[in-house]
Amino acid sequence: MLVVLGHTLTICSSYYDYDGSLFKICSFFMIPIFLIITGMFSRKSKKMPITRAKKMFIIYAIAQVAVSLYYAYCLKIIRPSKSILIPRFTLWYLLTSAELYLVEYILMKKSYKKMILLSILIALFSGFIPFVTNTLSITRTLSFLPFFVLGYYQEDIKLFDRVKKYKKVSIALVLVITVWFLFHQHFFSFKDTYMKYSYYAYSTPIICFLKRILLYIFSIIYSVFLLNMMPHKKLFFAKIGKCSLTIYLVHGVLLKTMKYFKLFLNNAFIGTLVLYTSTIAICFIIHFIIEKIKVLGGKKFDYKCTKLPKKEPISLQETA
């Protein structure tokens, strides 16, 4: 839900011409939390990493080709010649997940102390390697690697128990950082927050390197805050999780389509709210239709995310 909110703010800020600082604040926790949860469920999965990586890559490849054709020939917002190896809008996460699953073969053989430190160093210094680009989502895979590793080792480091000790501190720090950022909105550029560019995309790579360190610190603080806010039991809205794959695959295309046809209201606040809620609602409708699809023989289409486990919430990765 937060990821869809972040992308909605991105689309609406350009259309309504309001400041995109809200998206930047979302970026402090949106993807880091997503990758922590990805790592957590990856560790719990009973399937081999290579099996999950193959399935996720197939989903990515099909979605990438379909979305590229739609953007190029229907919406005409990209050139048909644009490289198919560069993920479209939201699809990078699927490819990054497939790549991170393969990293598990290293993580399962090494101690968490070494791998957490190594992942941080790789994430920070990979920006200095000029040939590491956003092709095949390599830069983002490396940039967000520490969060996946933290999630993977969360049982070893007792992550959820540790964050409980810093609940009040995290609340105070989040308030301070948020207030500070609202008065220094241009401190981080969008290139900083996207973390998909090498440091050489800037005029001062060293400054970008230092800013990324600060971004990681902010992300950890916001993540600790959110992990403390998360309920630790299944509530009524947990069932929304069964639609996570549908929402992730569809919402980016919906937002781009709505922007292309200018389906916005005059009021910026109400327009943003309507765009967000309508996007989520349409995703639910599409998911409902998928569940009802009949295939040859009259059997119901076996869509993997139609049932919710009794003990543990389903993840986007297990859905894939």
N, C-alpha and C positions, 0 to 999 in steps of 0.2 A: 504493500500500500504506500509505503514511504518512497519507494523507487518510482512508482507512477506519479506521485506528487512532485518529486524532483523534476521529472521529465515534463510534466505539465507546466511547471513554473518556467522551465527553459523555453518552451513554445510560446507561452503567454507573455513573457517578459519582452520578447522580440516583437510580438504583434502589438501589444499595448504600450510598448516603449517605456516600461517601468524598470527600475534597477533590478538586476539579477542577483542581488546579494542573498535573497532567500534560498536560491538554488545553491549558492556557495556554502551557506550554513548547512543545508541538507547534505552536501557532499562530504562534510566532516564525519558523518556517521552512516550515510545511506549505503554506500558500497562496502566500507569496512565491516559493518555488522553483517551484511549479506555474505561476505566472504568468510567471516568467522563461523556463521551458521553452516555454510557450505562445507568447511573443513570438519565441523563437528559431526554432521550427518555422513560425510565421507568415511570417517573413522568407524561409524556404526554400521555401515553397509556390509552386507554379507557377500556382495558380488565383487569379483576381482576388479581392480582399478582399470585394467585394459578393457574389460567388458563395458564398464560405465563410460569410459572415454570414447569408445567406438559409438555407443548409442547417442551420446551427447553430440558428438561430431556429426553424425548423420542428421540429427535434428537441426543442428546449425546449418549444415550444407544445404538442406532442402529449403529452410527458411531464408537463407542468404540469397539463393538463386531466385526464389519466388518474389521476395521483397525487392531485390535489385531490378527485376523485370518490371514490377509494378511502379517503382519510383521512376524508372527511366522512360517507360512507354505510356504509362497512364497519367501519372502526376507530372512527369517531365521535370523533376527537380534535381536529377543527376544526369550526367552524360552516359549514354550506353557504353562508352569506352572506359568508364571508371573501373579501376581494378576490382575484380571480384574477390581479391584476397584481403581487402580492407572491410571489416565488418560494418554493416549498415546500422547506424543509430544505436539501438539497444542490444543488438545481437552479439556484441563482443563478449558479453558475459558467458554465453553458451560455449564459445570457443575457448575462452579462458578457463572455464570449468573443466573442459576436456583435457586441456594441457596440465592443469593442476592435479587432476586425478593421476596422471602419469608420475607426478612428483612423489606420490605416496610410496612408490617402490623404494625411494630413498629414505623417506621419513620413517617407514616402518622398521628400518634397520639401524637408525641412528638415535642418539639421545636427544631429548627435547632441548636441553640447554645449548648444545652446539647448533642445532638446526634453527632455533629461533634467532640466535645471534647471526648465523650465516644468512638467513633469509633477509634480515634487516640490512646487512651489508650489501647483499646482491641488489635489493630494491633501491638503495640509495646510490650506489655507484654504477648501476646499469645505465643511468641517464647520461653518463659520460662516454658511453660507447656509441659512436655516431651511426653505425649500421643497424642498431637496434631501433626499429621503428614500429609504427602501429600496424604494419602488415601482419596478418594472422594474429593480431591482438597481442603481440609479444611484449610491447612496452607495458601494457596494463597488467598482463600476467605477472611480470616481474615486479611492477610497482605495488601490487596488492598481495604479493606472495606472503609477507609477514602475517597478514590477517588470516589467511588460509591456514598457515602453520600454527598460529595460536589456537584456532578452532580445532584443528586436528589433535593437538596435544592437550585440549582443555581438561580432560580427565586426569592426565598426568600432573598438570600444574594446578589442578583444582580451581579452574578459572572462576566458576560461579561462586565458589566459597570465598575466594580472594576479593572479588569485586564488592561483596557485601560489606566488607570492612571499610570501604571508601564511599559509602552511599552519600553521606552528608558532604564530604569533601567534593565528590563529583558534582553534586547539585550546585554547590557554591562556585566551583570552577566553571561549570557550563554557563551559569549566569554572568560571571565576569567576562568570559571569552565572547559570549554573544553580544553583550553590551559594548565591549571594546570593538568588536568587528563591525557593529552597526555604525560606528563613528569612523571606521577605517576600512570602508567597503572595498576600496581599490588596492588594498595591500596585496591581496591574492588576485591574480588575473584568472580568467577561465582556463588558460593553458595550465596554470598551477593545479587547479582543482580537478581537471580532467585526468591528469597523470597519464596521458597517452603520448606525450611528446618527450623527445630527448632534450637534454639541457641545451643542446646546440640550436634549438628552435628559438632561443632567447639571445639577447645581446650579452647577457652576463650569466654564464652557466653556474658560476660559484654562488651567486645570489639565489638562483633557482634551487641549487642543492641545499642551501640553508633553509629556504622556504619549505622545501619538501620535508625536512626534518621537523620543522614547526607544524606542518600539516599532520604528520604522523602523531605528534604529541597531542594535538587537538583531537584527532580521530580516536585515540585511545581514551581520552577524557570523556568525550561524548559517548563512546561505546560502553564505557564503564557505567555511565549514567543510564543509558538505555537498558543495559543488561539488568540493572537494579530495578528498573521500572517494569520489566517484563513479568507477566504472571507465571508462576511455576506450576500451574495446574491447567487442565483443559477447560476453557470457558466457551460460551455459546458461539463466539466468533472464530473459534479454532477451525470450524468447517470451511472457512474461506480458504484455508491453506490447500484444500484439494483442487482449487482452481488456479494455483500459482503458475503452473506452466502455461495455461491458456492466457492468463493475464500478461505474463511476460512476453509471450510471442506476439500477441495481438495489439497491446496498448500503444506501442511505438508507431505502428502503421496507422492506427486510428487517429492519433494526435497529428501526424503528418498530413493525413487526409483532411482533417478538420481545418488545419491551417491553410491548406491549398485552396479549399472551397470557402475559406473565411467564415466559418460557422461560429462566429463570436458575437457576444452581446456588446452593447456600447459601454457598459460599466465594467471597468477592469477587474474589480474585486468579485463581483457577481459572475462575470464572464469566466474568470479563472475557476471559480468554484463549480460552475455548471459544466465546464469542459472536463474537469477532474471527475465529478460524479457520473457524468454521462459516459465517460470512457470506461470507468469501472463497471457501470451497469451493462454496457454493451458487451464487455468481456464475459460477464456472468451469463448473459443471454446466449452468447456463442458457445460457452462451455455447456450450457443446458442442452443446446441443439446437438452438440457432439455426443453427449450422453445418450440421446434419443435416436441417433443414427442407426439404421438397420443395414446389415450387409447381406450378402447372398446366403440363402438358407434361412433367412428371417432371424438370424442371431443378432443380438445387440453388439454394437461395436465395442471391443474391449479396450476402452480408454483407461489408461493405467491409473488415473487419479480420481476414479469414481467412488472409491471407498476409503474411509479413514480408519487407520489402525486403532485398536481399542486402547493400547497403552501409550504409544508414542505418536506425536503429530507427524504427518507425512511431509517430506521435504521435496523441493523442486528437483533435487538430484535423484531421489528415489523414484519420483514420478517419471523422470526421463528414462 
